[in-house]
Amino acid sequence: MSDLKRAQVLVLGGGIAGLVAARELASDFDSIIVLEKSDQLGGSIGSSVIAGHRVDSGAEAFAVNRNDALALIDSLGLTDQLVSPARADARIRSGRDTYLIPHGILGIPSDLSDPSVLAAVGADALAEAIEFDARPWDLVGSISIGNLVRTRLGNAFVERLLSPVVGGVHAANPDLLDSDAIVPGLASAAANAGSLTAAVSKMRASASAARPGGAIMSLRGGMHTLVDALALELTGHGVSIRLSAGAATASYVQDLWHVTTTAGEEFTSGVLVVALPSEAAAQLFATDHSLTEPLAKIQTTDVAIVLLALRAPELAFAPLGSGVLITSDSEGVEAKASTHASAKWAWVGETFGETHLLRFSYGRDGRLPDDLLKLHELAVSDAKVLYGLQAPEVIEAQTILWPGALVQPGTGHLAVAKTLSEEVAGRKNLAIIGSGLGGNGITGTIRQAQEAVSELRVRYFERE
Ligand SMILES: Cc1cc2nc3c(=O)[nH]c(=O)nc-3n(C[C@H](O)[C@H](O)[C@H](O)COP(=O)(O)OP(=O)(O)OC[C@H]3O[C@@H](n4cnc5c(N)ncnc54)[C@H](O)[C@@H]3O)c2cc1C
């Protein structure tokens, strides 16, 4: 076949996982091709130009509880671009109440004597939580994060704190999400400490010791600048990046992988790294059931982001601090979360000047509003209610749809991920990476990609 393109390594998917994998492998292999379906690299770390400025349209920050993203940023020479939020005083809106999110993890407080806990749940629920969290630990096995918090702190902590935060971050009901997949190590740390809040406090303290400050950081210019830096380095090392090249099939014949694209191009390689959303990965392997079956079991959900550049005098004082997470019973509001981006990030505030940038996310419990074409109108209406705006002047609005972009790690998720990892471990020259296995979040995805690629390297060179 004359137009068959050959490479030592094919990486499918140009999100953060695929780019990190290509970078890790570039020291061992001379010819690497990355195939990306869309016309832009970065996947969920996307960008859009609004009111003349390029900003993040998907992920906007990364967790610093582990060092993986920070180390990558450092190795790309971007440390001087690191930024912390200018303010970390996000609120929750429930019904008609608005209250601060206490210090902790996903709304789970690190200290029940923090006055914001009392303000959030009330005196009765607080007294109950103090009693519950002092009881002997009796939880065993896999447990949802909702159940963990309900059992140790009571239902008010689930309804008023955990649910809105988990809804904002994972677009899901906390009763359906495996605690170990959402906050790895929390349940076992709580079992050891005999208290959930003590475990949260310990985990937050060790994250702050690693990096003083808040739980998240970003880059001046936006998280998408990380993608630009990776792409620049990869091309400098001779890695070929092909945009608008969606992989359609992958088959394994005589020790080689064969990949076809939707445009009918054909590629062959000695090593295959699949860094796709799990649904796309499942379709790729068609008849290879030991891969397609676990991949098809990984659940995902849709999210939509609306960016609004607007002017309104009420925003000058950041009425909701850095932003707000919204419960489903909030009257007159459809969004599940909103960020006052120009208040949260100093560089955004400086870039937009008199104009404010607000971000709204939609897709509560996996359901997007019916009329997606009118989403920006909904965002303007939500902006008025949430931020108390009388007559905002909308400079520009943009809607970005993220179908299937957030993983929903339900209580069987870790078992599925284990089955898939064991299957891949039996193959000499295949890695499957990305948030389907690493979980939602840039830091975890980078870590999973790096670990999977180093295991692949061992398997490949051992058997060569
Ligand atoms: C709206 C939103 C906001 C988020 N906010 C944050 C945040 O603030 N902080 C945080 O840490 N995390 C956040 N996340 C999660 C985080 O962005 C993701 O977990 C992470 O970026 C996933 O990276 P990935 O490489 O695994 O997958 P993706 O980013 O999904 O990349 C997969 C790539 O594969 C490509 N592709 C798909 N099909 C094919 C095919 N057939 N052939 C070739 N290529 C294909 C896609 O176009 C995409 O570029 C957010 C996610 C979303 C959607």
The ligand as a Tripos MOL2 file, in Angstrom:
@<TRIPOS>MOLECULE
LIG
   53    58     1     0     0
SMALL
NO_CHARGES

@<TRIPOS>ATOM
      1 C1        -15.9170   22.2940   30.6860 C.3       1 LIG1
      2 C2        -14.8190   21.5710   31.4370 C.ar      1 LIG1
      3 C3        -14.1590   22.2310   32.4890 C.ar      1 LIG1
      4 C4        -13.1560   21.5750   33.1980 C.ar      1 LIG1
      5 N1        -12.5080   22.2650   34.1740 N.ar      1 LIG1
      6 C5        -11.4370   21.7010   34.7770 C.ar      1 LIG1
      7 C6        -10.6240   22.4740   35.6630 C.ar      1 LIG1
      8 O1        -10.8510   23.6710   35.8770 O.2       1 LIG1
      9 N2         -9.5620   21.8370   36.2560 N.ar      1 LIG1
     10 C7         -9.2380   20.5350   35.9890 C.ar      1 LIG1
     11 O2         -8.2570   20.0200   36.5280 O.2       1 LIG1
     12 N3         -9.9740   19.8030   35.1030 N.ar      1 LIG1
     13 C8        -11.0480   20.3590   34.4930 C.ar      1 LIG1
     14 N4        -11.7630   19.6380   33.5710 N.ar      1 LIG1
     15 C9        -11.3680   18.2330   33.2940 C.3       1 LIG1
     16 C10       -10.0770   18.1630   32.4630 C.3       1 LIG1
     17 O3        -10.0830   19.1800   31.5040 O.3       1 LIG1
     18 C11       -10.0110   16.8040   31.7840 C.3       1 LIG1
     19 O4        -10.0900   15.7820   32.7760 O.3       1 LIG1
     20 C12        -8.7010   16.5920   30.9890 C.3       1 LIG1
     21 O5         -8.3510   17.7550   30.2660 O.3       1 LIG1
     22 C13        -8.9260   15.3950   30.0730 C.3       1 LIG1
     23 O6         -7.8290   15.2330   29.2120 O.3       1 LIG1
     24 P1         -7.7600   13.9950   28.1890 P.3       1 LIG1
     25 O7         -6.5410   14.1960   27.3770 O.co2     1 LIG1
     26 O8         -7.9220   12.7290   28.9380 O.co2     1 LIG1
     27 O9         -9.0930   14.0980   27.3050 O.3       1 LIG1
     28 P2         -9.6090   15.1940   26.3090 P.3       1 LIG1
     29 O10        -9.2390   16.5340   26.7790 O.co2     1 LIG1
     30 O11       -11.0400   14.8780   26.0890 O.co2     1 LIG1
     31 O12        -8.7950   14.8920   24.9800 O.3       1 LIG1
     32 C14        -9.1470   13.8790   24.0880 C.3       1 LIG1
     33 C15        -8.8140   14.3480   22.6940 C.3       1 LIG1
     34 O13        -9.1370   13.3090   21.7710 O.3       1 LIG1
     35 C16        -9.6990   13.9030   20.6220 C.3       1 LIG1
     36 N5        -10.4640   12.8810   19.9070 N.ar      1 LIG1
     37 C17       -11.7320   12.4310   20.1510 C.ar      1 LIG1
     38 N6        -12.0440   11.4400   19.2890 N.ar      1 LIG1
     39 C18       -10.9560   11.2680   18.5120 C.ar      1 LIG1
     40 C19       -10.6490   10.3720   17.4550 C.ar      1 LIG1
     41 N7        -11.5300    9.4510   17.0250 N.pl3     1 LIG1
     42 N8         -9.4230   10.4560   16.8670 N.ar      1 LIG1
     43 C20        -8.5070   11.3770   17.2960 C.ar      1 LIG1
     44 N9         -8.7550   12.2580   18.2880 N.ar      1 LIG1
     45 C21        -9.9540   12.1900   18.8930 C.ar      1 LIG1
     46 C22       -10.5280   15.0390   21.1720 C.3       1 LIG1
     47 O14       -10.8150   15.9960   20.1720 O.3       1 LIG1
     48 C23        -9.6160   15.5770   22.2680 C.3       1 LIG1
     49 O15        -8.7330   16.5630   21.7850 O.3       1 LIG1
     50 C24       -12.7830   20.2440   32.8500 C.ar      1 LIG1
     51 C25       -13.4400   19.5960   31.7920 C.ar      1 LIG1
     52 C26       -14.4370   20.2410   31.0940 C.ar      1 LIG1
     53 C27       -15.1010   19.5480   29.9600 C.3       1 LIG1
@<TRIPOS>BOND
     1     1     2 1
     2     2     3 ar
     3     2    52 ar
     4     3     4 ar
     5     4     5 ar
     6     4    50 ar
     7     5     6 ar
     8     6     7 ar
     9     6    13 1
    10     7     8 2
    11     7     9 ar
    12     9    10 ar
    13    10    11 2
    14    10    12 ar
    15    12    13 ar
    16    13    14 ar
    17    14    15 1
    18    14    50 ar
    19    15    16 1
    20    16    17 1
    21    16    18 1
    22    18    19 1
    23    18    20 1
    24    20    21 1
    25    20    22 1
    26    22    23 1
    27    23    24 1
    28    24    25 2
    29    24    26 1
    30    24    27 1
    31    27    28 1
    32    28    29 2
    33    28    30 1
    34    28    31 1
    35    31    32 1
    36    32    33 1
    37    33    34 1
    38    33    48 1
    39    34    35 1
    40    35    36 1
    41    35    46 1
    42    36    37 ar
    43    36    45 ar
    44    37    38 ar
    45    38    39 ar
    46    39    40 ar
    47    39    45 ar
    48    40    41 1
    49    40    42 ar
    50    42    43 ar
    51    43    44 ar
    52    44    45 ar
    53    46    47 1
    54    46    48 1
    55    48    49 1
    56    50    51 ar
    57    51    52 ar
    58    52    53 1
@<TRIPOS>SUBSTRUCTURE
     1 LIG1         1 GROUP 0 **** ****
